[in-house]
Amino acid sequence: MSEPCTEQERVEAIEMCCESKAEELRLLGYEQVTGKDVWECVSAKYKKEDAEPAIHQVVNDILSLKATQFMNFMTMAAYRGSPFL
């Protein structure tokens, strides 16, 4: 059985997945997408939960993010005047 990852390893894995998804979205024509944008989209649902999700759930949520889900999130964030845009 493997040992649990450290917080630093967790952060690095999440950043790598977000950058990978951002690159995929850029290849689809969404040229301005960053890893931070992807994380804002995916982590929005975690803000409602008290517990931090397992790393495998976070990675799955990032890598399975669809372009339409991302664009819906960005559109709603623009309407709300979200500061990260």
HUBELMO-V997697 format. One record per helix or strand of 2 or more residues. SS is the DSSP state (helix for helix, strand for strand). FROM is the first residue (numbers start at 1). TO is the last residue. If there is no record, write none. Layout:
ss & from & to
SS & FROM & TO
SS & FROM & TO
//
This chain:
ss & from & to
helix & 7 & 27
helix & 35 & 43
helix & 46 & 48
helix & 55 & 63
helix & 67 & 80
//
